[in-house]
Amino acid sequence: METSELLKKVRQIEIKTRGLSRNIFAGQYHSAFKGRGMAFSEVREYQYGDDIRDIDWNVTARYVRPYVKVFEEERELTVMLLVDVSGSRDFGSVNVMKKEVMTEIAATLAFSAIQNNDKIGVIFFSDRIEKFIPPQKGKKHILYIIRELIDFKPEAKRTDIGQVLKYLTNAIKKRCTAFLISDFIDKGGFKDALTVANRKHDMVAIQVYDQRETELPAVGLMKIKDAETGQERWIDSGSARVREAYKTWWEKRQTAMSDTFKKCRVDAVSIRTEDDYVKALIALFDKRS
């Protein structure tokens, strides 16, 4: 992308997402994530009304009754955006690609963090760690992040969510709030890595997907290509059996993903490219408040 075109795009996204974060998300963001930037202090027995996410399972198992971690609030949060830049994000069948929606969501969260006086950092990932931007404050830092979100060119096309979660766990020493933004087209498993990451950090999962990924159109013989492996094959989308098999596969995949989030106690939201992501994020924030 040419420099002038890139700067114009950065400005457009800055105006839109800064306005959204200031006017819509300011209160919701603060109430949803306040008290999540905590330093571990001690454990005590569970009391009615305690957040079950604060249960210390190791101590609970040792004493055979529930104990919770007690935290001391820090002055500021560190927010990390884990952004999927694999090949499958370059897909869109309506008016916008998944990449563009992911960029706007990430930029909106970044501005929300800065307005709350939080630090913001980014990890771009595919099946490897493509780029790590350490958390900082300030508008200059935000604009740098937006430029990278728009114009970053990954080296690889495949996805390994487990790897980026392990990297986050090792790279960020203090507890942070981490938004994992992906379409979650990952042929490997990431449940164990997510469980470990969510014990140390406050993980939030945001899935961005396209409606066309959920079902096949009845257009007859068509060639499909895996954006991450480059493999191509012909399928007969005119066959009701083929379309039903594909739809079943998608639904099973979504169910498995949702089950993983529930078992790992991670808040999550799924957003279609044609949907209003503002409403989806507000609903997510309200659920956490």
Secondary structure, 3 states (H helix, E strand, C coil): CCHHHHHHHHHHHHHHHHHHHHHHHHHHHHHHHCCCCEEEEEEEECCCCCCHHHECHHHHHHHCCCEEEEEEECCCCEEEEEEECCHHHCCCCCCCCHHHHHHHHHHHHHHHHHHCCCEEEEEEECCCEEEEEEEECCHHHHHHHHHHHHHCCCCCCCCCHHHHHHHHHHHCCCCCEEEEEECCCCCCCCHHHHHHHHHHCEEEEEEEECHHHCCCCCCCEEEEECCCCCCEEEEECCCHHHHHHHHHHHHHHHHHHHHHHHHCCCEEEEEECCCCHHHHHHHHHHHHC
